[in-house]
Amino acid sequence: MTALLPRSNLNEQVYETLRSRLLRREPGAGAKLSLHELAAELGVSRSPVHHALTRLVSEGLLTVQARRGYYVTPVTHDAVVEGYDVRLALELHAAEASVGRLDSSQLGRFRQLSDATEVAISHEEWDTTNAAFHEFQIDLADNALLSRFYRELTVNLLMQVIRGGRLEGGEYLVTEHRAIVDAFENADLAAVRTAVRTHIETGQRIALEAIERAGGVL
């Protein structure tokens, strides 16, 4: 059988292929994935498929059930609310550790990343630039463990599932990015807290409205 994927860096190729499908909800929420069938379809051995499925479980896109297999993790109201609660806690903690302690180069870079999200608002680069903005916001706290936890938050990845390639309320998100940077530049912790809370509430609202339109699960 001829492999459908290039042999170089096969683990990564299989992972990216399956990840892209899951972000598009192909298959849909709750569907079972067969390691054997995926390996046959992609023309590869089971090893890279197993590696990819395990990685996708760790990211929250799949759920594994003992002796039953892998299933597409549903995006639900509770998952979004809980995820955004954790994200808010991490962002507020990072702010308390960094506001008023930043130099001009750090603030300048923060402003550049905010501007980049405005440029990307109508393009596919939104997810990348938005992630870079918020990860830098967390990194300003200079806490490697905090940064790692933030990057591993499932809710950030699930938002790509929820958006389905569309960006609703993008203009509000960009305005809120600017407000966060403004507050950091003014070394105003109270204003940063308010701006961060407002931004988290906007993201959560967009997600919950999308889930409701989909009938309660995505």
N, C-alpha and C positions, 0 to 999 in steps of 0.2 A: 504494500500500500504506500502511495506517495504522500508524504506529510503535507498538510495544508499550511503549516507554519514553518518559517525558516528555522534551521537547526541551531543557529547561533543564539546563545542565551535563551534556550528553549523554555526554561522555567518562567522567565519574565514575559515571554511572548504569550504563553498559555494564560498566565495570570492576567495580563492586560486584556486579552480577548474575553475572558470570562467576566472580568470586572466591568468592562464596557457593556456587556449584555445585561448584567444585573442592574447597572445604573439606568438602563433603558427599560427595566422590568421585563426582560426577555430571558426566561419565562417570568410569570407574574408571582405576586406574593403567595407564599405557602407552597409553591411548586417544589417537587422533589428533583434533585439532580443525581444522575447516575454517573459515577466515576468511569465505569466501563464504557458507557455510551458516549461520553464526552471524549474519552481517549480515542475511540474508533472514529468519531466524527472529525476530530482534529488531526488524525493520522499520527498520533504520538503514543508513547507508552503511558502506563498509568502513573508513573512516578511524577512527571511534571504537573499532571492534573491534580494528583493528591496534594502536591506542594501548593498549588494555586488555591485549591479549596480550603486547605488549612489556613492559609493567609487571609482568605476572604471571611472565614469564620472569626478570626481575630479582629477584623475590621468591622464586624457586625452586619455584613451584607448577607451572610449565610448563618444558619444555625445547624449544629450537628446533633443528632439524636442517636444515642447508643443502639447499635444493632439495626438501625433503621436507615441511616444515611444523612444526606445533606439537604436542607430545605432553605428556600429563599425567605429571608427574614422580613416579615410584614412591617411596614412603617405605620405606626398607630399613634393616636392622640397621646396616650400615656408615654410612649417612647420619646416623643418630641418634647413634651412638657418636662419630663425628667432630665433629658439631655440638655435642654436649655437652662434648667436650674443649675446643673453642674457647670456648664459653660459660664454662666453669670458669676458663680462663685469664684472660678479661676480668674476671670478677667478683673473682677473687683480686687482680688488679692494681689494680682500683678500690678494693678494701678497703685494700690497703697504702698507697694514696695518700690515704685519707680517715679511717681509724680514728684516733681521738685528736685530730682536727683540727676537729671539728664543734661548732657552737654548739647551744644549747637549742632554738632554733626549727627547725633542721634535724632534730634528733633527734625533736622532737615531731611534725613532719610525717611522718617515717619510721614512727613508731608509728601515726599515723592511717591511713596507707596499709596497714599490716599489719592493723589492725582492720577495714578495709574489705574485705579479702579474706575475713575470717572471716564477715562479713555476707553476702557474695556467694557463699559456697561452694555453695549449692544453687540458684543462680539463673544466668540467662544472662549476668549481668554479670561472671562469674568471669574470663573472658579479659581483659576490660578492666582490672579492678582488679588482677589478677595482673601484667599488663604494667606498669601504673603503679607498682606496688611495686618491681619489679626495675629498671625504667628509672631510677627515682629513686635506687635503690641505686648504680647506675652513675654517675648524674649527680653524686653526692656527690664524685666524684673531680675534678670541675671540669675535664674534658678533653672538648672538643666532638667531637674526632675519635673518641675512645673511645666516646662516647655514640652517635654515628652508626653506627659499626661494630656496636655491640650491637643497635641497633634493626633493622639490616639482616640479622641472623642468620636464616638460613632455618629453623633448628631450632625457633625460637620459634613460627613460623607452622605448621610441620609438626605440632607438638603439637596444634593445633586439629583437624587432619585425623585424627590418631591417636585423639583423644578422641571424635570424632564426636558432640559435644554432651553426652557423659557425662564425669563427673569421678570418677575412681577414686583412692582414697587421699587424698581431699580433706582429711580431718581431719589427716593427717600433714603435708600441705603447709602448712596453717595453723599448726600447732605449730612447724614448722621456720621459718616466717616470724618468729614471735615470738622464737625462739631467736637468729636473726640480729640482730634489733633489740636484744635484751637484750645481746648481745655488743658491739654498737656503742655502746650506752649506757654500758657498763662500760669502754669504750676498751681492750678486750682483743683484740688482733689475733690471737693464737693461737686464741681461742674463735671469733672471726669466721671464720677459715679453716676450722675444723672444722665450724661450722654451715653455711657455704656448700658445702663438699664434701658434707656429708650431704644437703643439699637437692638438689644436682645429681644425686647418686646415686639419690635417690628418683625424680626426674623421669625419668631415663634408664631405671630399672628398669620404671616404669609403661609407658613407650613400648615397650621391647623385649618386654615380656610381651604387649602388645597386638599387636605385629607377629607374634610367634610364634603367637598364637591365630588370626591371619588367614592363616597359612600361609607367612609369611616376607616378605610385602610388602603394603603398603596403597596 
